[in-house]
Amino acid sequence: MKEKDMEVRINGDNGPSVKFRIGLMAIVQVIATLITFGVALKVLSADVDRLKIQNDNLQKEVLIIREVQAKILALLEDLRDEQRYQRERIDKRWGKE
């Protein structure tokens, strides 16, 4: 593979320069790494979006469960009130006789 000399100057044109060689494979590897990183970020973004949707659905289900739970608790309280009423009625009936 053919390598090219590259010169990088520090502090503009008048500053000291650093020379190094960059091979074609190194450039290809950097580009491939950047592309892979970009694809990984897109996949990660899609996963995050999917998780957000699942979270929204879960929150809706939790609200439904809480509503049903509140109805059940209200029904239990009504049944307890009815039971108290029936006990009082029985006590009054048996107490009078």
Secondary structure, DSSP 8 states (H G I E B T S, - for coil): --EEEEEEESSSTTS-EEEEEEEHHHHHHHHHHHHHHHHHHHHHHHHHHHHHHHHHHHHHHHHHHHHHHHHHHHHHHHHHHHHHHHHHHHHHHHHH-
